Amino acid sequence: MAAANSPRVSLGNNLLAALDDHEYQRLLPDLQRVELTCGQVLYEPDQEIQYTYFPINAVICVMALMENGANIGVGIIGKEGMVGLPLFLGGNTSPNQALVEIAGSAIRMRASVFKKASEESGFNSLLHMYTQAVLTQAAQAAACNRFHAIKPALAYWLLSIHDRAGSDELRITHELISTMMGVRRAGITNAVIDLQYDRLIRCARGLIRIVDRQGLEAASCECYELLKKEFNRLLTQNTHASRVSMWNGIERRDVELIQKRHLQTLLEINSRLLIAGIREQEARDQAEEANKAKDEFLATLSHELRTPLTAMLGWARILRTTKLDEIAFVRAIETIERSAHAQTQLIEDMLDVSRIIAGKLALQPRQLNLSSVIHTAIDVVRPLADSKNIKINYTCGSEINSLTGDPRRLQQVVLNLLTNAIKFTPHGGRVEVRLDLVNHYAEITVRDTGQGIAADFLPHVFDRFRQGNGATRRHSAGLGLGLAIVQHLVQLHGGNVRAESAGEGQGASFTVELPFTLHEARDMHADSKRGDELECAGSLEDLRLLIVDDDADTRELITFILEQCGVVVTSVTSARDALDLLAQSKVDVLVSDIRLSEDDGYELIRQVRLLDNEQARNVAAVALTAYSTEEDQRRALAAGFQFHIRKPVEPSELIAVLSHLAQKK
């Protein structure tokens, strides 16, 4: 680190190069050229600023602290400017983190020297203009995050970094870009792939090379050109012509202080705008990922259901039309049986997820031997492990005989973890299972030597409708619901489950922690039992109810439940039949499905509210539907229903709603 000994040292930084010779010569002894490394933190939030930095070919990102503790990039600083601007605006500490994004050189100046120099009229005027350019950048970044798709926004950020770094090769990771832009890493990776496919950039690990600068500019959003013009204005502006008059005394200091306060306020407003835009973008990204995950799940479901059906139907036709020898006959039966078992497991997983979503998956807790449960699960999967020459080792560090839990569900937990481990472990691999007593918890660990879990997917490994590989490029069978079921079952037992992996190709480890007592499970089980008992309200006796549903099983179920409570039930299959009956008969309550084969339930209730018959027009109405989001509920109530009940129907909820309506009759 040596003192700058020539004016040419600073010419790589536009701000210092714009100073007149007199001001520059006065600063020269206090300027130091330093080398900054990628990832180096220059400032932390609320930390006193010791130095200001004027980058030459380094690129620095200013990061704002979010409420969740994450840092989000709010500005890129390169050769056009400096970091340490709060000193000019009257502060001594940095409100944000300053992180070196691209390694390179910079000119460093002590804070005390900078504050004194910034009072000089030429430098002061220059810093005012630079602050306005920074404000424009922050505002543009907020708008860009709010309104622009990831791909053009990424092109804009890459161009901005390229301008400042002075090299076609940018040593920067997807992780750092995602943090800087405030979007998920998966979104950055997809956008990078798109730009690479368009032959605008070329990527290697930790390196992005700009190969078509003109094409990248065309792919960028308009923010790039707007900001480029703003910072170019600094180069052409005659700073001396726009100097502040050399006022004397308090008047000049007061005006400068007011200007700085206004600039500081604008910076804070723009930072808040940017963070709000980032939050909105995150919400959009999460919604898009959720929809994509559900689409992939449906595609996977179709594939997994059709695959065993193909074998079953194929062998069934052969058995019906061809006389097979004994060996082929046995093989056909085994294939059909195996395929049927595979379908059964898929359906069981889907039913379990349905029960989880509906809050109806209850436990049957009792005293159990946890080691015995694990042994049974290992015996079940051993043939699958043997088929891949995978060795399963079980170590019982502590014999646990007094744990309270549901043995069938805990066996399902261990089975799912073992099946998952075997599925993703190559031939000749190893699966380790261990049971220990740790801090008054029973701890089950399943560790494999398989393909591991990518760091960006690890936080989502227990999510429903999420898999490590896309639906069209899967390497293993299954719906990807097993781990979501594991997490829910463990939580029902009052425990926790966590996943760990050093990365792809490094294997994975799943650890289940279970308490020895299960008061929560007992209470839940008791509540479930109480919910199964049908309790009728006296106010339902002789209540006249009309059901509109095109599903015969649903009509029959509701009729059976309500007739036990003395309700007089009439059922029809269409909106037209319902309107005819309402016009001719007295009905106290209308219960209608939303999705009907002809007009939907929304159209039905709108037509009901327009009937000439006042009693029919004002009939109490309940929407009964599988559409169960808050938006669906609002839409049903806005259409004219008084209540919204989701399927599958909970008898106690339906009876409570009808009792309430009957009392208001």
C-alpha positions in Angstrom: 0.0 0.0 0.0 1.8 3.1 -1.2 0.8 6.8 -1.3 -0.2 7.9 -4.7 2.7 9.8 -6.2 1.2 11.0 -9.5 -2.0 12.7 -10.6 -2.3 9.9 -13.2 -3.0 7.4 -10.3 -6.4 8.8 -9.8 -7.5 9.1 -13.4 -9.2 5.7 -13.1 -11.8 7.3 -10.8 -14.1 9.8 -12.4 -14.8 11.8 -9.2 -11.2 12.4 -8.4 -10.3 13.0 -12.0 -13.0 15.8 -12.2 -11.2 17.8 -9.4 -9.2 20.9 -10.5 -5.4 20.6 -10.2 -5.3 22.8 -7.0 -7.8 20.7 -5.0 -6.2 17.5 -6.3 -2.7 18.5 -5.4 -3.8 19.3 -1.9 -5.4 15.9 -1.5 -2.6 13.9 -3.1 -0.5 13.2 0.1 -3.5 11.6 1.7 -4.5 9.3 -1.1 -3.5 5.7 -0.9 -4.0 3.0 -3.6 -5.2 -0.3 -2.2 -6.2 -3.7 -3.6 -9.6 -4.9 -2.6 -10.5 -8.6 -2.6 -13.9 -10.2 -3.6 -16.1 -10.5 -0.5 -14.2 -8.0 1.5 -16.5 -6.0 3.8 -15.5 -2.3 3.9 -18.4 -1.1 6.2 -20.9 -2.8 8.5 -24.2 -1.1 9.4 -23.9 1.5 12.2 -20.1 1.1 12.1 -18.0 4.3 12.2 -16.5 5.1 8.8 -12.7 5.2 8.9 -12.0 5.6 5.2 -13.7 6.6 2.0 -13.0 4.5 -1.1 -12.8 5.7 -4.8 -12.8 2.5 -6.9 -10.6 2.3 -10.0 -11.5 -1.2 -11.4 -13.0 -2.7 -8.3 -16.8 -2.9 -8.0 -18.5 -2.4 -4.6 -22.1 -3.2 -3.7 -24.0 -1.2 -1.1 -26.2 -3.6 0.9 -29.3 -2.7 2.9 -30.3 -4.7 5.9 -33.7 -6.4 5.6 -36.1 -7.1 8.6 -35.3 -10.8 8.3 -31.6 -10.2 8.8 -30.7 -10.6 5.1 -28.6 -8.0 3.1 -30.0 -6.8 -0.2 -28.0 -4.8 -2.8 -29.2 -1.2 -3.2 -26.5 0.2 -5.4 -23.3 -0.6 -7.4 -20.3 1.7 -7.0 -17.4 1.6 -9.4 -15.0 4.1 -11.1 -17.8 6.6 -11.5 -18.0 7.3 -7.7 -17.2 6.5 -4.1 -18.4 4.8 -1.0 -18.5 6.7 2.3 -21.1 9.2 1.1 -22.8 9.5 4.6 -19.7 11.5 5.7 -20.6 14.1 3.1 -24.3 14.1 4.3 -23.3 14.8 7.9 -23.1 11.4 9.4 -20.1 9.4 10.9 -21.5 5.9 10.6 -22.7 3.8 7.6 -26.4 2.8 7.5 -25.5 0.0 5.1 -23.0 -2.7 4.5 -20.4 -2.1 1.7 -19.2 -5.3 0.1 -16.5 -5.8 -2.6 -18.2 -7.5 -5.5 -15.4 -7.5 -8.1 -11.8 -7.5 -6.8 -9.6 -4.7 -8.0 -7.9 -1.4 -7.1 -9.3 1.7 -5.3 -8.0 5.0 -3.9 -8.5 5.3 -0.1 -8.8 8.5 1.8 -9.1 9.0 5.6 -12.6 10.1 6.8 -11.3 13.2 8.5 -9.5 14.3 5.3 -12.5 13.6 3.2 -14.9 15.6 5.4 -12.6 18.6 5.3 -12.1 18.4 1.6 -15.8 18.0 0.9 -16.3 21.5 2.3 -14.3 23.0 -0.6 -16.7 24.5 -3.1 -15.5 22.5 -6.2 -15.5 19.1 -4.4 -18.7 20.1 -2.6 -20.6 20.8 -5.8 -19.3 17.6 -7.4 -20.5 15.5 -4.5 -23.9 17.1 -4.6 -24.3 16.1 -8.2 -22.9 12.6 -7.5 -25.4 12.2 -4.6 -28.2 13.1 -7.0 -27.0 10.4 -9.4 -26.9 7.9 -6.6 -30.5 8.9 -5.7 -31.5 8.2 -9.3 -29.7 4.8 -9.2 -31.6 3.8 -6.0 -34.9 5.0 -7.4 -34.3 3.2 -10.7 -33.3 0.0 -8.9 -36.5 0.2 -6.9 -38.6 0.5 -10.0 -36.6 -2.2 -11.8 -37.1 -4.7 -9.0 -40.8 -3.9 -8.9 -41.7 -3.9 -12.6 -39.1 -5.8 -14.6 -38.6 -9.6 -15.1 -35.4 -11.2 -13.8 -33.8 -11.7 -17.2 -33.7 -8.1 -18.5 -32.9 -6.9 -14.9 -30.0 -9.3 -14.7 -28.7 -8.0 -18.1 -28.9 -4.5 -16.7 -26.9 -5.5 -13.5 -24.3 -7.3 -15.6 -23.8 -4.3 -17.9 -23.5 -2.0 -14.9 -20.8 -4.3 -13.4 -19.1 -4.6 -16.7 -18.9 -0.9 -17.2 -17.2 -0.5 -13.8 -14.9 -3.5 -13.9 -13.3 -2.8 -17.3 -13.0 -6.5 -18.1 -15.2 -8.9 -20.1 -14.7 -11.6 -17.5 -16.6 -11.0 -14.3 -15.6 -13.2 -11.4 -18.9 -13.3 -9.5 -21.1 -16.2 -8.3 -24.9 -16.7 -8.8 -25.3 -16.5 -5.0 -23.8 -13.0 -4.9 -25.9 -11.8 -7.8 -29.1 -13.2 -6.2 -28.2 -11.4 -3.0 -27.4 -8.2 -4.8 -30.7 -8.3 -6.9 -32.9 -9.5 -4.0 -34.2 -12.5 -5.9 -34.0 -16.3 -5.4 -30.8 -18.0 -6.6 -32.9 -20.4 -8.7 -34.4 -17.4 -10.6 -30.8 -16.0 -11.3 -29.6 -19.4 -12.5 -32.6 -19.7 -14.9 -31.9 -16.2 -16.2 -28.2 -16.9 -16.6 -29.0 -20.0 -18.6 -31.4 -18.0 -20.9 -28.7 -15.4 -21.5 -26.2 -18.1 -22.2 -28.6 -19.8 -24.6 -29.0 -16.5 -26.4 -25.2 -16.5 -26.7 -24.9 -13.2 -24.9 -22.7 -14.5 -22.0 -20.6 -17.6 -21.3 -20.4 -19.1 -17.8 -18.0 -21.2 -15.9 -17.9 -21.8 -12.2 -17.7 -18.4 -10.5 -17.1 -16.6 -13.8 -19.4 -14.8 -16.3 -17.9 -13.7 -19.6 -19.6 -11.0 -21.7 -19.4 -12.3 -25.3 -22.0 -10.1 -27.0 -22.1 -6.6 -25.4 -24.5 -5.2 -28.0 -26.9 -8.1 -27.6 -26.8 -7.8 -23.9 -27.7 -4.1 -24.1 -30.7 -5.1 -26.3 -31.8 -7.7 -23.8 -31.5 -5.3 -20.9 -34.4 -3.2 -19.5 -34.4 0.5 -20.1 -33.0 1.2 -16.6 -29.4 0.7 -17.9 -29.6 3.5 -20.5 -31.3 5.9 -18.1 -28.6 5.4 -15.4 -25.8 5.5 -17.9 -26.9 8.9 -19.1 -27.2 10.1 -15.5 -23.6 9.1 -14.6 -22.2 10.3 -17.9 -23.7 13.7 -17.0 -21.1 13.9 -14.2 -18.3 13.6 -16.7 -19.5 16.4 -18.9 -20.8 18.8 -16.2 -18.7 21.9 -15.7 -18.4 21.7 -12.0 -16.9 25.2 -11.7 -19.8 26.8 -13.6 -22.2 25.3 -11.1 -20.3 26.1 -8.0 -22.0 27.3 -4.9 -21.2 31.0 -4.3 -18.5 31.6 -1.7 -20.8 32.9 0.9 -19.5 33.8 4.3 -20.6 32.9 7.7 -23.6 31.0 9.0 -25.7 31.5 5.8 -23.6 29.2 3.7 -23.3 26.5 6.3 -27.1 26.5 7.0 -28.0 26.2 3.3 -25.4 23.4 2.8 -26.8 21.6 5.9 -30.4 21.8 4.7 -29.3 20.5 1.2 -27.5 17.6 2.8 -30.5 16.8 5.0 -32.8 16.8 2.0 -30.4 14.5 0.1 -30.2 12.1 3.1 -34.0 12.0 3.4 -34.3 11.2 -0.3 -31.7 8.4 0.0 -33.7 6.9 2.9 -36.9 7.1 1.0 -35.4 5.4 -2.1 -33.9 2.7 0.1 -37.4 1.9 1.5 -38.9 1.9 -2.0 -36.2 -0.5 -3.1 -36.8 -2.8 -0.2 -40.6 -2.7 -0.7 -40.0 -3.6 -4.4 -37.7 -6.5 -3.4 -40.3 -7.9 -1.0 -43.0 -7.7 -3.8 -40.6 -9.4 -6.2 -39.9 -12.2 -3.6 -43.6 -12.8 -3.2 -44.0 -13.0 -7.0 -41.1 -15.4 -7.2 -42.5 -17.6 -4.5 -45.9 -17.7 -6.1 -44.4 -18.6 -9.5 -42.2 -21.3 -7.9 -45.2 -22.7 -6.1 -47.2 -22.9 -9.3 -44.3 -24.4 -11.2 -43.9 -27.0 -8.4 -47.5 -27.9 -8.5 -47.4 -28.3 -12.3 -44.3 -30.5 -12.0 -46.1 -32.5 -9.3 -49.1 -33.1 -11.5 -46.9 -34.2 -14.3 -45.0 -36.5 -12.0 -48.3 -37.9 -10.6 -49.5 -38.7 -14.1 -46.3 -40.4 -14.9 -46.1 -42.4 -11.7 -49.7 -43.6 -11.9 -49.5 -44.5 -15.6 -46.2 -46.4 -15.3 -47.5 -49.3 -13.1 -50.8 -49.2 -15.0 -48.9 -50.0 -18.2 -47.3 -53.1 -16.8 -50.6 -54.2 -15.1 -52.7 -53.8 -18.2 -50.1 -55.2 -20.5 -49.6 -58.4 -18.5 -53.4 -58.7 -18.0 -54.0 -58.7 -21.7 -51.2 -61.3 -22.3 -52.7 -63.5 -19.6 -56.1 -63.2 -21.2 -55.0 -63.9 -24.8 -51.8 -66.0 -24.5 -51.1 -69.4 -22.8 -47.9 -68.9 -20.8 -45.6 -71.4 -19.3 -45.3 -71.6 -15.5 -42.2 -69.3 -15.3 -43.7 -66.6 -17.5 -47.1 -66.9 -15.6 -45.4 -66.4 -12.2 -43.4 -63.5 -13.6 -46.6 -61.8 -14.9 -48.4 -62.3 -11.5 -45.4 -60.9 -9.6 -45.2 -57.9 -11.9 -48.9 -57.1 -11.6 -48.7 -57.5 -7.8 -45.6 -55.3 -7.5 -47.3 -52.6 -9.7 -50.4 -52.7 -7.6 -48.4 -52.3 -4.4 -46.6 -49.3 -6.0 -49.9 -47.7 -6.9 -51.3 -48.4 -3.4 -48.3 -46.6 -1.9 -48.7 -43.6 -4.2 -52.4 -43.4 -3.3 -51.6 -43.7 0.5 -49.1 -40.9 0.2 -51.6 -38.7 -1.5 -54.3 -39.5 1.1 -51.8 -38.8 3.9 -51.0 -35.4 2.4 -54.7 -34.7 1.9 -55.3 -35.5 5.6 -52.4 -33.3 6.6 -53.8 -30.3 4.6 -57.2 -30.9 6.1 -55.8 -31.3 9.6 -57.3 -34.8 10.0 -54.3 -36.9 10.3 -54.5 -38.2 13.9 -52.2 -40.5 16.0 -53.0 -43.7 17.9 -50.3 -43.3 20.7 -49.2 -46.0 23.1 -46.0 -47.2 24.8 -43.6 -48.7 22.3 -40.1 -50.0 21.8 -38.5 -47.6 19.3 -35.6 -50.0 18.5 -38.1 -52.6 17.5 -39.9 -50.2 15.2 -36.6 -49.4 13.5 -35.7 -53.1 13.1 -39.1 -53.7 11.5 -38.7 -50.8 9.0 -35.2 -52.1 8.1 -36.5 -55.6 7.4 -39.2 -54.1 5.1 -36.7 -52.2 2.9 -33.9 -54.8 3.0 -34.9 -56.5 -0.3 -34.8 -53.1 -2.0 -31.4 -52.4 -0.6 -30.1 -55.9 -1.5 -31.2 -55.3 -5.1 -28.8 -52.4 -5.3 -26.1 -54.1 -3.2 -26.5 -51.4 -0.5 -25.5 -52.3 3.0 -27.7 -51.1 5.9 -25.9 -50.8 9.3 -28.0 -50.2 12.4 -26.4 -49.1 15.7 -28.5 -48.8 18.9 -26.6 -46.5 21.1 -29.4 -46.6 23.7 -32.3 -49.0 24.1 -35.4 -47.0 24.4 -38.4 -49.0 25.6 -40.7 -46.3 27.2 -41.4 -43.8 24.4 -45.0 -42.9 23.8 -46.0 -42.7 20.1 -48.0 -44.2 17.3 -45.9 -47.2 16.2 -47.5 -47.4 12.7 -46.8 -43.8 12.0 -43.2 -43.9 13.5 -42.5 -46.9 11.4 -43.7 -44.9 8.4 -41.3 -42.1 9.3 -38.3 -44.6 9.4 -39.5 -46.4 6.2 -39.8 -43.1 4.3 -36.3 -42.0 5.4 -34.8 -45.4 4.5 -36.6 -45.6 1.2 -35.4 -42.1 0.3 -31.8 -43.0 1.3 -31.8 -46.2 -0.8 -33.4 -44.4 -3.7 -30.7 -41.8 -4.0 -27.7 -44.0 -3.1 -25.8 -45.7 -6.0 -25.1 -49.4 -6.2 -22.7 -50.6 -3.6 -23.4 -47.7 -1.3 -24.1 -47.6 2.4 -26.9 -46.5 4.7 -26.2 -45.9 8.4 -29.1 -45.9 10.9 -28.5 -44.9 14.6 -30.7 -44.6 17.7 -29.4 -42.5 20.6 -30.6 -40.7 23.7 -29.6 -37.0 23.4 -30.7 -34.4 25.9 -33.8 -36.3 27.0 -34.8 -36.9 23.3 -34.8 -40.1 21.3 -32.7 -39.3 18.2 -32.9 -41.4 15.0 -30.3 -40.6 12.4 -30.4 -42.0 8.8 -27.2 -41.2 6.9 -26.4 -42.3 3.3 -23.5 -42.1 0.8 -25.7 -41.0 -2.0 -26.0 -38.1 -4.4 -26.5 -35.5 -1.6 -28.6 -32.4 -1.6 -27.7 -29.1 -3.4 -27.3 -26.1 -1.0 -30.0 -24.1 -2.7 -32.5 -27.0 -2.4 -31.7 -28.0 1.2 -34.1 -25.4 2.8 -37.0 -26.8 0.6 -36.3 -30.5 1.1 -39.4 -31.0 3.3 -41.8 -28.9 1.1 -44.8 -30.5 -0.6 -44.7 -30.4 -4.4 -40.9 -29.8 -4.4 -38.3 -32.1 -5.8 -34.6 -31.8 -6.4 -35.0 -32.6 -10.1 -37.7 -31.3 -12.5 -40.6 -33.6 -13.4 -39.3 -34.2 -16.9 -35.7 -35.1 -15.9 -36.2 -37.3 -12.9 -33.8 -40.0 -12.0 -35.9 -41.8 -9.4 -39.5 -42.9 -9.0 -42.0 -41.4 -6.6 -44.0 -38.2 -6.0 -41.6 -36.5 -3.6 -44.2 -36.4 -0.8 -42.4 -38.8 1.6 -40.2 -36.2 3.4 -43.2 -33.8 3.7 -45.1 -36.6 5.4 -42.1 -37.4 7.6 -41.9 -33.8 8.9 -45.6 -33.6 9.7 -45.7 -37.0 11.5 -42.6 -36.1 13.6 -44.2 -32.7 14.5 -47.4 -34.5 15.5 -45.2 -36.4 18.0 -43.9 -33.1 19.3 -40.5 -33.7 17.7 -38.3 -32.1 15.0 -36.6 -33.4 11.9 -33.6 -31.8 10.1 -31.7 -32.5 6.9 -28.0 -32.0 6.4 -25.7 -32.4 3.4 -22.3 -31.2 2.4 -23.5 -30.8 -1.2 -24.1 -32.8 -4.3 -22.3 -36.1 -4.4 -21.6 -35.9 -0.6 -24.4 -37.9 0.8 -27.2 -36.7 3.1 -28.2 -37.1 6.8 -31.7 -36.9 8.3 -32.1 -36.6 12.1 -35.4 -37.1 13.9 -35.8 -35.9 17.5 -38.7 -37.4 19.5 -39.7 -36.5 23.1 -40.5 -39.4 25.5 -44.0 -38.1 26.4 -46.7 -37.3 23.9 -49.3 -35.1 25.6 -49.9 -33.2 22.4 -50.6 -36.4 20.5 -53.0 -37.6 23.2 -54.9 -34.3 23.2 -55.1 -34.3 19.4 -56.3 -37.9 19.4 -59.0 -37.1 22.0 -60.1 -34.1 20.0 -60.3 -36.3 16.9 -62.4 -38.8 18.7 -64.8 -36.1 20.0 -65.1 -34.7 16.5 -66.2 -38.1 15.2 -69.3 -38.2 17.4 -72.2 -36.7 15.6 -74.0 -34.1 17.8 -77.2 -32.7 16.4 -78.6 -29.3 17.4 -82.3 -29.2 18.3 -82.9 -26.2 16.1 -82.3 -28.4 13.0 -85.5 -30.4 13.5 -87.8 -30.0 10.4 -85.4 -27.6 8.8 -86.1 -27.7 5.0 -82.8 -27.9 3.1 -82.0 -28.0 -0.6 -78.7 -29.6 -1.7 -77.4 -28.7 -5.2 -74.5 -31.0 -6.2 -73.8 -33.1 -9.3 -71.8 -35.7 -7.3 -74.1 -38.4 -6.2 -71.8 -39.6 -3.3 -71.7 -36.1 -1.8 -75.5 -35.7 -2.0 -76.0 -39.1 -0.4 -73.5 -38.4 2.4 -74.9 -35.0 3.3 -78.5 -36.3 3.2 -77.6 -39.2 5.5 -75.8 -36.9 8.0 -78.6 -34.3 8.2 -81.6 -36.6 8.1 -80.2 -38.1 11.4 -80.6 -34.6 12.8 -84.2 -34.3 11.7 -83.5 -32.1 8.6 -85.9 -32.5 5.7 -83.5 -32.8 2.7 -84.2 -32.4 -1.0 -81.4 -32.8 -3.4 -81.0 -31.8 -7.1 -78.1 -32.0 -9.6 -78.3 -28.7 -11.4 -78.8 -25.0 -11.0 -81.9 -25.1 -13.3 -83.6 -27.8 -11.1 -82.7 -25.8 -8.0 -84.3 -22.6 -9.4 -87.5 -24.5 -10.4 -87.8 -26.0 -6.9 -87.2 -22.7 -5.1 -89.9 -21.1 -7.2 -92.4 -23.8 -6.3 -91.5 -25.0 -2.7 -90.5 -23.4 0.6 -86.8 -23.9 1.4 -85.1 -22.6 4.6 -81.4 -23.2 3.5 -79.7 -23.7 0.2 -76.5 -25.7 0.2 -74.8 -25.6 -3.2 -71.5 -26.9 -4.7 -69.6 -24.2 -6.7 -68.5 -26.4 -9.5 -71.6 -27.7 -11.3 -71.8 -29.4 -14.7 -73.9 -26.5 -16.2 -74.1 -23.1 -14.5 -71.7 -22.8 -11.5 -72.7 -22.1 -8.0 -71.8 -18.4 -8.3 -74.3 -18.0 -11.2 -76.9 -20.0 -9.3 -76.8 -17.7 -6.3 -76.9 -14.6 -8.5 -80.0 -15.8 -10.2 -81.6 -16.8 -6.8 -81.1 -13.2 -5.5 -83.0 -12.0 -8.6 -86.1 -14.2 -8.1 -89.5 -12.6 -7.8 -90.5 -14.7 -4.9 -89.3 -12.8 -1.8 -88.9 -15.8 0.4 -86.9 -17.7 -2.2 -84.9 -14.5 -3.0 -83.7 -14.2 0.6 -83.1 -17.9 1.3 -80.0 -18.6 3.5 -77.3 -20.0 1.3 -74.1 -22.0 2.0 -71.3 -22.6 -0.5 -69.9 -26.1 -0.3 -66.8 -26.5 -2.4 -63.3 -27.9 -2.8 -62.1 -24.4 -3.7 -60.8 -23.5 -0.3 -58.5 -20.4 -0.5 -59.3 -17.1 1.2 -59.9 -15.6 -2.3 -62.5 -18.4 -3.0 -64.2 -17.6 0.3 -64.3 -13.9 -0.4 -65.7 -14.6 -3.9 -68.4 -16.9 -2.5 -69.5 -14.3 0.1 -69.5 -11.5 -2.4 -71.7 -13.6 -4.8 -74.4 -13.9 -2.2 -73.6 -16.9 0.0 -73.7 -16.4 3.8 -71.2 -19.2 4.6 -68.4 -21.0 2.8 -67.6 -24.6 3.8 -64.8 -26.5 2.1 -64.7 -30.1 1.1 -64.2 -32.7 2.4 -67.3 -32.0 4.5 -66.8 -32.0 8.3 -70.2 -33.0 9.7 -69.8 -31.0 12.9 -68.9 -27.8 10.9 -71.9 -28.3 8.6 -74.3 -28.8 11.5 -72.9 -25.8 13.4 -73.4 -23.5 10.3 -77.0 -24.8 9.7 -77.8 -24.5 13.4 -76.7 -20.8 13.3 -78.8 -20.2 10.1 -81.8 -22.0 11.6 -81.8 -19.8 14.7 -81.8 -16.7 12.5 -84.7 -18.0 10.5 
